[in-house]
Amino acid sequence: MTPTAAVVVALEAPAPAPAAVVVAPAPSSTAGAAAAQETAVEAAADAPAQSSSGGGGGDGGSERRSRFRRICVYCGSAKGKKPSYQDAAIDLGNQLVERGIDLVYGGGSIGLMGLVSHAVHAGGRHVIGIIPTSLMPREVTGDPVGEVRAVSGMHERKAEMARFADAFIALPGGYGTLEELLEVITWAQLGIHKKPVGLLNVDGFYDPLLSFIDLAVNEGFITEEARRIIISAPTAKELVMKLEDYVPEYDIGLVWEDQKQNGLVPELESGITSS
C-alpha cells in the first residue's frame, strides 16, 4: 500500500476513544462510515483541549494560547549518546505543556519517545501514541502513557499521526525518524498538507541533513520555495515560536481526489486555540 493510499485507509478508522489502549478495527468501505468518521474527527477538533493545570480542569489561565491543538513529534526509540538530546526531548515536552498543546507520537515508552511523552503527560496534556501491534512488545514497557492506538502497520501509523497533528517536529533519531520526516516534507511539497514542519537541531545534529538539502537546491533538484518548507532551530522554545509564525509559501496547485477526506490539506485557522 502506498503512503497516500494509507492516508485514506487510516481516515476510515474510528476516531480515538478515551481508553488507554485502542485497537483500530479494519477500515469500512461504506460511504456512511466515511461520513461518520469525518463528523467524529470534526467534533474532536472542535472540542476544547485539556488544561495544563491538571486533569483537564481549570480555566487554562496559566497557558499561552497556541494556534495548534496537537503537534506530532518524530524521534528515536533510543536516547542517544549525548545528554543534550535527552534534555531537548524533555524541554520540548515542557514547551508543549506551557503552550497548552497536546502530543501525537509513535507510541513507544523508551528512548526520546518515552522522555517527551512522559513530560507532556506529567504536565497534564493529552498524549496520543500510535504504534503497530507488532512493535508494542519492543517499544512499550510498563503502563502506557496517555492513549495508545494500536494499528496494523507502519503506513497506517504514519497516516494516523499526520491526520491528528497540526504541525510536525523532528527530534534527533535514526532511519525511522528520517523516513517519517522526509515523507511529511514530501507531502507538503506535493500539496497534500500545509502544516508546518520543524527540525529541533540539537547541537547541530541535523546540520549534515540541511547541508545535503542545500546541495540539492544548488544542483537543481529542490526549489528554493520547497526548501523553505523546513523550519529549524537549536532550542524547543525557538522552534515552536517559528512554527507558530509559519505561513506556507509553497503551493503547486495540485488538487487531490481525497483532499476533503484526509484532513491534511486545509490550512490552520488563526482562531484555533488550545484553551
C-alpha positions as CSV (number, residue, x, y, z in Angstrom):
1,M,0.0,0.0,0.0
2,T,1.4,3.4,-0.9
3,P,1.6,6.1,1.8
4,T,-1.0,8.3,0.1
5,A,-3.4,5.3,0.0
6,A,-2.7,4.6,3.6
7,V,-4.0,8.1,4.5
8,V,-7.4,7.2,3.0
9,V,-7.4,3.8,4.8
10,A,-6.5,5.3,8.1
11,L,-9.1,8.0,7.9
12,E,-11.8,5.4,7.6
13,A,-10.9,4.0,11.1
14,P,-12.9,5.3,14.0
15,A,-11.8,8.4,16.0
16,P,-9.8,7.7,19.2
17,A,-11.7,6.5,22.3
18,P,-10.7,7.6,25.8
19,A,-9.4,4.1,26.7
20,A,-5.7,3.6,27.5
21,V,-5.2,1.2,24.6
22,V,-7.3,1.3,21.4
23,V,-7.0,-1.3,18.7
24,A,-8.2,0.2,15.4
25,P,-10.6,-2.1,13.6
26,A,-10.5,-2.9,9.9
27,P,-11.5,0.1,7.7
28,S,-15.0,0.3,6.4
29,S,-15.7,0.7,2.8
30,T,-19.2,2.2,3.1
31,A,-19.9,5.9,2.4
32,G,-21.9,6.1,5.6
33,A,-18.9,5.0,7.7
34,A,-16.7,7.5,6.0
35,A,-19.1,10.3,6.6
36,A,-19.5,9.3,10.3
37,Q,-15.7,9.3,10.6
38,E,-15.4,12.8,9.1
39,T,-18.0,14.0,11.6
40,A,-16.2,12.4,14.5
41,V,-12.9,14.0,13.5
42,E,-14.5,17.4,13.2
43,A,-16.2,17.0,16.6
44,A,-12.9,16.1,18.2
45,A,-11.1,19.0,16.6
46,D,-13.8,21.4,17.9
47,A,-13.8,20.1,21.4
48,P,-11.7,22.2,23.9
49,A,-8.3,20.7,24.7
50,Q,-7.4,19.8,28.3
51,S,-5.9,22.4,30.6
52,S,-2.2,22.0,31.6
53,S,-3.3,23.0,35.1
54,G,-4.0,19.3,35.6
55,G,-6.7,16.7,34.8
56,G,-8.2,18.8,32.0
57,G,-9.9,21.1,34.5
58,G,-9.3,24.8,35.3
59,D,-9.5,27.8,33.1
60,G,-6.1,27.4,31.5
61,G,-5.2,30.9,32.7
62,S,-1.5,30.0,33.1
63,E,-1.2,28.8,29.5
64,R,-0.2,30.7,26.4
65,R,-2.6,30.4,23.6
66,S,-1.5,28.5,20.5
67,R,-2.7,28.1,17.0
68,F,-2.0,24.3,17.4
69,R,-4.1,21.8,19.2
70,R,-1.7,18.9,18.7
71,I,1.9,18.6,17.4
72,C,3.3,15.3,16.1
73,V,6.8,14.6,17.3
74,Y,9.1,12.2,15.5
75,C,12.1,10.9,17.5
76,G,14.2,8.0,18.3
77,S,13.4,4.9,20.3
78,A,17.0,5.3,21.6
79,K,18.1,8.1,23.9
80,G,21.3,8.9,22.0
81,K,24.8,9.3,23.5
82,K,24.6,12.9,24.4
83,P,22.6,14.1,27.4
84,S,21.7,17.1,25.4
85,Y,19.4,15.0,23.2
86,Q,17.5,13.8,26.3
87,D,17.3,17.3,27.7
88,A,15.9,18.6,24.4
89,A,13.2,15.9,24.4
90,I,12.1,16.9,27.9
91,D,12.3,20.6,27.1
92,L,10.1,20.1,24.0
93,G,7.6,18.3,26.1
94,N,7.6,21.1,28.6
95,Q,7.2,23.7,25.9
96,L,4.1,21.9,24.6
97,V,2.6,21.9,28.1
98,E,3.4,25.5,28.6
99,R,1.6,26.4,25.4
100,G,-1.3,24.1,26.0
101,I,-0.5,21.8,23.1
102,D,-1.2,18.0,23.1
103,L,1.2,15.4,21.7
104,V,0.9,12.9,18.9
105,Y,3.9,10.5,18.7
106,G,4.9,7.0,17.8
107,G,3.6,5.3,21.0
108,G,6.8,4.0,22.4
109,S,7.8,4.4,26.1
110,I,11.6,4.1,25.6
111,G,14.3,6.4,24.3
112,L,13.4,10.0,23.3
113,M,9.9,8.9,22.6
114,G,9.4,8.0,26.3
115,L,11.0,11.2,27.6
116,V,8.9,13.6,25.5
117,S,5.7,11.7,26.1
118,H,6.2,11.4,29.9
119,A,7.0,15.2,30.0
120,V,3.8,16.1,28.2
121,H,1.6,13.6,30.2
122,A,3.1,14.7,33.5
123,G,2.2,18.3,32.6
124,G,-1.5,17.4,32.2
125,R,-1.7,17.5,28.4
126,H,-3.3,14.7,26.3
127,V,-0.9,12.2,24.7
128,I,-1.9,10.0,21.7
129,G,0.6,7.3,20.9
130,I,0.2,5.4,17.6
131,I,2.1,2.2,17.2
132,P,1.9,-1.0,15.1
133,T,0.8,-4.0,17.1
134,S,4.0,-5.9,16.2
135,L,6.2,-3.2,17.7
136,M,4.4,-3.0,21.1
137,P,6.4,-5.7,22.8
138,R,9.6,-4.0,21.7
139,E,8.8,-0.3,22.2
140,V,6.2,-0.2,25.0
141,T,7.3,-1.1,28.5
142,G,5.3,-0.8,31.7
143,D,1.9,1.0,31.7
144,P,1.0,3.0,28.6
145,V,1.3,6.8,28.8
146,G,-1.9,8.6,27.8
147,E,-3.9,7.0,24.9
148,V,-2.2,4.3,22.8
149,R,-3.7,3.4,19.5
150,A,-2.6,0.0,18.0
151,V,-2.6,0.0,14.2
152,S,-1.9,-2.7,11.6
153,G,1.4,-1.4,10.2
154,M,3.8,1.4,9.5
155,H,1.9,3.1,6.7
156,E,-1.3,3.4,8.9
157,R,0.8,4.6,11.8
158,K,2.3,7.5,9.8
159,A,-1.0,8.4,8.2
160,E,-2.8,8.5,11.6
161,M,0.0,10.6,13.2
162,A,-0.2,13.1,10.3
163,R,-4.0,13.2,10.5
164,F,-4.2,14.0,14.2
165,A,-1.4,16.7,14.0
166,D,-1.5,20.4,13.3
167,A,2.3,20.6,12.9
168,F,5.4,18.3,13.0
169,I,8.6,18.4,14.9
170,A,11.6,16.0,14.5
171,L,13.9,15.4,17.4
172,P,17.2,13.5,16.8
173,G,16.6,10.0,15.7
174,G,17.6,7.3,13.2
175,Y,16.2,5.8,10.0
176,G,12.6,5.8,11.2
177,T,12.7,9.4,12.3
178,L,14.3,10.5,9.0
179,E,11.8,8.5,6.9
180,E,8.8,10.0,8.7
181,L,10.3,13.5,8.5
182,L,11.1,13.3,4.8
183,E,7.7,11.8,3.9
184,V,5.8,14.6,5.6
185,I,8.0,17.2,3.9
186,T,7.3,15.4,0.6
187,W,3.6,15.6,1.3
188,A,3.9,19.3,1.9
189,Q,5.8,19.7,-1.4
190,L,3.0,17.8,-3.2
191,G,0.3,19.9,-1.7
192,I,-1.2,17.1,0.4
193,H,-0.9,19.4,3.5
194,K,0.2,22.8,4.5
195,K,1.2,22.1,8.1
196,P,4.5,23.4,9.5
197,V,7.4,21.0,9.6
198,G,10.2,21.7,12.1
199,L,13.7,20.3,12.9
200,L,14.9,20.5,16.5
201,N,18.6,20.8,15.6
202,V,20.1,19.9,18.9
203,D,23.9,20.5,19.0
204,G,23.9,20.7,15.2
205,F,22.6,17.1,14.8
206,Y,20.7,17.9,11.6
207,D,23.4,20.1,10.1
208,P,24.5,17.4,7.7
209,L,20.9,16.8,6.5
210,L,20.4,20.5,6.0
211,S,23.7,20.8,4.1
212,F,22.5,17.9,1.8
213,I,19.2,19.6,1.2
214,D,21.0,22.9,0.4
215,L,23.2,20.9,-2.1
216,A,20.1,19.5,-3.7
217,V,18.8,23.1,-4.1
218,N,22.1,24.2,-5.7
219,E,22.1,21.2,-8.0
220,G,18.5,22.0,-9.2
221,F,16.7,19.0,-7.5
222,I,14.8,21.1,-4.9
223,T,13.4,24.5,-5.5
224,E,14.1,27.5,-3.2
225,E,10.4,27.6,-2.3
226,A,10.3,23.9,-1.3
227,R,13.5,24.4,0.8
228,R,11.5,26.9,2.9
229,I,9.1,24.1,3.9
230,I,11.7,23.1,6.5
231,I,12.0,25.2,9.7
232,S,14.9,24.6,12.1
233,A,16.1,25.9,15.4
234,P,18.5,24.8,18.1
235,T,16.0,25.0,21.0
236,A,12.5,23.9,21.6
237,K,11.3,27.3,22.6
238,E,12.7,29.0,19.4
239,L,11.4,26.2,17.1
240,V,7.8,26.3,18.5
241,M,7.7,30.1,18.1
242,K,8.9,29.8,14.5
243,L,6.2,27.2,13.8
244,E,3.5,29.4,15.4
245,D,4.6,32.2,12.9
246,Y,4.9,30.0,9.9
247,V,2.9,31.0,6.8
248,P,3.0,28.4,3.9
249,E,4.8,29.8,0.8
250,Y,4.9,26.7,-1.3
251,D,1.9,25.9,-3.4
252,I,2.0,23.8,-6.6
253,G,-1.8,24.0,-7.1
254,L,-2.4,20.2,-7.1
255,V,-5.9,19.1,-6.1
256,W,-6.0,15.6,-4.6
257,E,-9.1,13.4,-5.0
258,D,-9.2,12.6,-1.3
259,Q,-8.4,16.3,-0.4
260,K,-11.6,16.8,1.6
261,Q,-11.3,13.4,3.4
262,N,-7.7,13.1,4.5
263,G,-7.7,16.1,6.9
264,L,-4.2,17.1,5.9
265,V,-4.8,19.8,3.3
266,P,-6.8,22.7,5.0
267,E,-4.6,25.4,6.5
268,L,-5.0,26.1,10.2
269,E,-7.4,28.9,11.1
270,S,-5.8,31.7,13.0
271,G,-8.6,31.4,15.6
272,I,-7.8,27.9,16.6
273,T,-6.5,27.8,20.2
274,S,-5.9,25.1,22.8
275,S,-7.9,26.7,25.6
